[in-house]
Amino acid sequence: MRGAEPRPYFFLSYAHTPRNDPKDKDPNLWVERFYRDLCAHVLQLTSLPAGVPAGFLDQHMQPGEGWQERLAESLAYCRVFVPLYSPRYFLSEQCGREWYAFSSRAIHNQAARNNGSQMSGIVPALWVPVPPRQLPQPAERLQFNHATFGDDYADEGFYGLIKLRYLRDQYERAVYLLAKRIVKVAEQTRMPEGDPHQDYASVPSAFGPPGPARQMEISVLACARSDLPADRAPDCYGPAQRDWNPYHPKSSRPLVDHAVDLVRNLDYQVRVGDFETEAERLLGSDRPTAPGLLLLDRWALDVPHRRELVRRLGEVGRPWISVMVPWNRDDPDSGRRESELRAVTEEMLEQRSEQESGHRSHGGGVPTLEAFSQELPGAVKAAERHYAAHAETFPPPGEGGGIPRLLLDGVGYGSTSDSVPPVHGKVHDKGGADDGEASEGEDPSNDREP
């Protein structure tokens, strides 16, 4: 970090609420109050030295400070990520970037360990309750039981607890329990540091567009231990093609498992298959059923049948299948046949020289797991874009309505003589604040004690 910049214990990620009127008070002041209360508890529950902040909140950034650089650093070094759920949160690209940047650290941590535990380092908090159907895939998979912080908290969220006077005891309890959870997760996960110099502007969002879950097919074309070339060591392989782990020993699990986690972190549902087994389905149709990602092992191209499959992929025009080609130069076997296998790969994928022909890894392949993780979002985005351009479209069911035409009094259906039915019922004015609610004029920075 720059100089002796302190590293935050947790990162509070939240969606800014805009003012309805420039004269209104900042509606995010209540988030600031909640953040200060949470920091106070974390400081009491830890042995953080003086000057080390318990948390990070973007409201505390100084004028003129490089906000992208500061966010990248805080997300790279914080020990716990606390997303503050609200209906706005999962519509915010900024919040989605923060989620992806932090959770990628957890995915790399999983790749480097040999045990099966999966600790995300993410502790969600409710600002306003969000219906489960509105949660994107990354949030849905957390399966966090908010009722453990109290039924009132699960029903109202921190915003309801902090605004309603009769729920202030429940607010204090929920904030304290959240702080305890943050400290517990920080001690259990010991999250490795991320890259503080990453280009934050290029970080993708972990949240897809609203609507049905997006699909992505990941295929593997690789060797298995039973069909390795004579001069290839078995260390990176297993009984099946999908066991291929080209970045062994730095990575402890198959590459496809790492890719699945990254793609799910981009809010996709993922299907995994063997390219060789499913080639006819993937290459035989002119219309895609889903965007795809092919993980290609150059050593597999020693087999003529597999070379032909890759050639067909390059020639028949399937740009919605992105091709990634890992090539670990630290592998002792890589040097002997690198130029030969690279030339074969380039020949098979020669038709993919144009951008519109589909994504593929260029040059000498993807050298490291970190480089693979950086390239994957672009490969997924390219596959999604080509899929949208080539997929079959279906009109909505039903006969359809009339064609709108310009009327004398506007755009609509029918003629100008059509009567517009009146709207019946009473129009209700907004009443004042409930007696149990803190008034809008109350300063959230004031202490609650009389």
N, C-alpha and C positions, 0 to 999 in steps of 0.2 A: 504494500500500500504506500501511498505518498507519505514520505517522512515517517513519523511515529503515529500515524492515524490509528486510533483504537478500533478494535474489531468487535462488532456487536454480538451479543449472545443469541439474540433472536431477531428475525426480520418480520415486521408487521406489514403485510400486503393488503391493501384495501382499495376500493373503487371510490374516487372522489365524487361527492354529491355536488352538483352545480347549484349556484344561486338561481332562484326564480327571478329575482330582481336585484340589480346592482346594489340597492340600498339594504338588502337583507344581510343579517349576520352570516358569517361563514358557517354553513351547516356541518362542516367537518371538525368544528371545535369539540364536538362530543367524542369523536374518535381520538382527538388529542387527549381529552380527559381520561378516557379508557386506557390509552397507551401509557400515560404517566402512572396510573394506578397499577397497571400490570408490571411496569418496570420496578416500581417500589417493592412489590412482592418478590420479584425475581432477585433483586439485590439482597433482600433479607434471607432468601433460601440458598444463596450461593456465597462463595468467597471471592467474588470479583474484586479486584483491587481498585483503589481510587482512580478515577479518570477513565475507567473502562465502561462504556455504556452497556446497560442491560439489553437495550434493543435499538432497532433502527426504524425511523419513520421519515418518509420523504418530506414532511413538513419542516423538518429540522435542517434541511440543506440551506446553505448560505447563498445569498444573491451573488450571481456571477460564477458559482461553482459549477463545474462540469457534471451535470446530473447523470448522464449516461455512464461516465467513468465511476462516479460514486456508487451508483446502483450496482454496476458490475462487480465492484470490489466488495460491497456489503453482501451481495448474494454469493460471492465466492468464499467468504470467510465466516458468515454466520453459522451457528450450530443448529438452529431450528428455524423452520419457515412456518409462519402463522398466517394463513389466508383468512381474511375476515369476510365470511360469506354474506352476500346480499344479492338481490336480483340484478343489480348493476355489475356485480363482481365478474360473473361469467360472461358478460357481454363486453368486458374491457380487454382490449388487446394488450394494454400495458400490464394488467394483472396476469394475463396469460403468459406473457414473456417472463415475468418474474417467476411464475410457477415452473415453467419449463427450464429456466436457467438453474434453479435450485434442484429440481428433481433429477436433472441430468447427472448431478453429483452423486445422488443415491444410486442411479443405474450403474455408473462407473464403479462405485463402491461394491455393488453386488457382483460385477464382473471380476473384480480383483480378489474376492474372498472364496474360500472353499466350502464354507458352511451354507446351509440352505435358508438361513434367516433373512427376511426381507424387512428392513426398517427404513421407512421413507424419510424420516426426519421432519415430517410435516404434521403439524398439530392444528387442525382446522378450528375456527371459532365462528359462532353465529353472531353477526351484527343484526341481521334480519333473517328469520327462517326462510329457507328456499325449498320448494317442493322437490322431492327426489327426482321427478321426471325432468326437472330443469338442470340437473347436475350433468356436466360432461363426463366422459369416461374416466379421466384421471381422478376426479373428485369422487365419483361413484365407487371406485375400487378401494377407497380408503376405509369405508365401512366404519365410520366413527360414530359411537353412540353418544349423542349430545345430552341425552337424559341423565347421564352420570353426573352432570354438573347441576342437576335440579330440573324438575318438571317445568317450573316457570321459565327457566332459561331456555329450555327446548321449545317452549311455546312462543316466547317473546323475543329471544335473542338479547344481546347486550344493549341494543338501542332501547328496547322496551323496558329493560330493567333499570337503565340509567335515567330514563325519563319519567317513570312512574314512581312517585314517592313511596307508595306502600310496598314496593318491591326492592327497596334499597338494600335491605339485609340480604336478599337473594342475590343482588348484584355483587355485593362485597364477597359473598361466599363463592360465586361463580368465577370472579376474577382471581381469587386466591387459588381455587382448584385448577384453573387454567395455568397459572404460574407454576404450580406443583407439577403439572403434566409436562410443561415445557422443560423444566429442569430434569425430570425423569428421562424424557426422550433424549435430551442432550447427553446425559451420562451413558445411556444405553447404546446410542448409535455411533458416537464418535465419528461423525461425518468427515471424510477427507476434504481438504481444501480444493476449491475449484480454480478456474483460471481468472484472476482478477483483471486481466488485460483483454478479455474477450470483447469482440465487437458487439456491444449490446444492441445496436441498431439492427443487426442481422439475426438476433435470436428469434426463433419462431414462437408463436403463441401455442400454449397447451390446450386452448379451447377452440373447437371447431364452430361453424355457424349453427344457429339454432335449427332444430328439426331432427329427422331420423339420424341415427348413428351412421357415420361414414364407414365404408368397408375398405380393407386393403389386403391383398394377397401377397404373401412372401414365399418365394420359391427358392430352393437350394439346388444347385448343380455342382456337386463335389464328389470326391472320391470317398469310399469307405475303406476300412482296413483290409477288407477282403479283395479289393481290386486296385490296390496302389501300384504305381509304376515301380519297377525293380529298384530304381535309384532314389525312391522317396521313403523317408523315415515315417513310422506310424504315429509319432508323438501328437500330431494335430488332428488325429482321426479317431473314429469310434465305429461301432457296428453298422450304423446307418449314415447316409449322406448328411443328414441334418445334425449329426454330432460334430461336424467339422468346426475346428477352433484354430483358425490361422494365426491368432495372436498369442498362442501358448508360448511360454508359461506365464506371461503377464496377465492374461485372461484365464479364468478358471472354469469357464463354461462355454458351450457352443455359441458361435457367432449369431445364429438365428435367434437364440433366446435374448441376446443383447439387442438385436434389431427389433424384435417384438416389443420389448419394453420401451424402446425409443419411439416406435410408431404408435403404440398405445398412448404414450405421453403426448402425442399430437392429436389425441381425441379420435382415434380410429378403433374399430373392431377388426381383429386380425385373424386371418386364416393362413396356416402354414402348410406347405406341401413340397414334394420332390418334383423339380422341374422335369426330370426325365420321365417320371411316371405319368405326369399330367400334361405332357407336351402337346398331345393332340387336342385336348380341350383348350389349352391356352393359345395355340397357334392356328387352330382349325376354324375359328370364327372371325368374321370380319367386324363383329360388334363386341366390345368388351362387356363383361358382367361386373367388373371391378377394376380399379387401378392395381398395378402389381409392381413388385420389387424382386429382382433376381439377384441372388448372391452367387457369384461365379468363381469357382476354384480353377485356376489355370491348369493345374495338374490334371484335372478331369478331362482336358481336351486331348490327352494322349489317346483316348478311345475314339475311333472314327465316328461312331454313331453319335456321340455327344458333340463332336465338332459340327456334325451336320445339323443337329438341333439348334446350336447357337447361330450357325449360318442362316438357317431358316428364320430365326428371330430377327436377324438383321435385314433380311431381304423382303419379308412379307409385310413389313410396315406395321409393327405393333408398338407405337411410341408410348402407349400407356403402361408398358412394362419397362421400368427403369432398371438398368444393369449396373451393379456395383462389383468391382473387381479388387478384393483385398490381395495385397502382396507384401508380406512381412519380410523386410530385408534383413532383420535380425535372425531369421530362420537359417540354420546352417546349410540347408539344401537350396536356398533361393539363388545363390550366386552361380551355381553350375549351369543352370538351364534358363536363367532369367531372359536372356535375349531371344532364345528360341521360342519359349512359351509366350513371351510378349508379342513376338511377330505373328504367331498363330492366332492369338486373341485379336490383334488388330485386323488380321485378314478376315476373321469370322464376323467381326463387327464393323467392317469397312463402310457398310451402308449407313452407319450411325454417325457419320462425320458432320452432318447438319444438325442444328439444334432442334428443328422440327421433327427429326427422325427419332427422337427419344433420348433420355439421359443415359450416359454411360461414363464410368470412371476413365479419365484420360491419363496419358503419360505412363508412368511405371506402375500404376495401380495405387491402392490406398495403403500406405506404409504402416500405419499404427491404428490402434483402437480409437484413440482420440480423433485422428483424422477421419476415420470411418463415421464417428458420431457427428462430426461437423458436416460431412458431406450428405449424410442421410436425409436431413430435412429438405434439402434442395432436390434430392432424387424423388422424395415423396411428393413434393409440390409439383414437380414436372409430370409425374405419373398422373396425379389428380387433374392437372390442367388438360393433358391429352385425353384422359378418360372423358372429361366433360365435353370435349370437342367431338368425340367419336361414338359415345354411347347412344343407344337407341332411346328416343324420347317417346313418351306416351301422352296423348291428350287426356284431359280429365274425363271421368265417366259422365254419361248423361248426354242429352241432346244439345246442351249449350243454350245460351240466351240470344237475344237479338243483338244486332250490330248497333253499337251506340252511334248516334248522329247528333250534329249540332242543332240545338233548339234555340228559340229566340231568347229563352231565359237561362241558357246554360247547356251543359252536356248531359245527356241522359238517355233513357229509353222512352219510346212512345212519342206522342205529339205534345205540342204546347198546351193542348186543351185537357190533357190528363190532369186529374185533380190529385193533389198531394194530401194524403190523410193527415189530420191534425195529430199532434202528440198530446195524449191525455196524461193526467197525473199532476202531482204537485212538484214544483221545483224546490228542493230543500236548500236553505242556506247552511253554510258550514257554521257549526256552533263553536263556542269557545272551548278552551282546553278543559279536559276532565279535571275534576277537583283533585284527583290523585296524580295528575301529571305535572311535572316541572314546567313552569311557564317558559315561553320562548325567550322572555327577557332575562331569565336566570343565567348567570355566567357560569359555564361548566368548570371554570378554573377555581371557583370558590369552594372552600371546604364545606362538607355537609353538616359537620357538627354545629349545634347551635352556639 
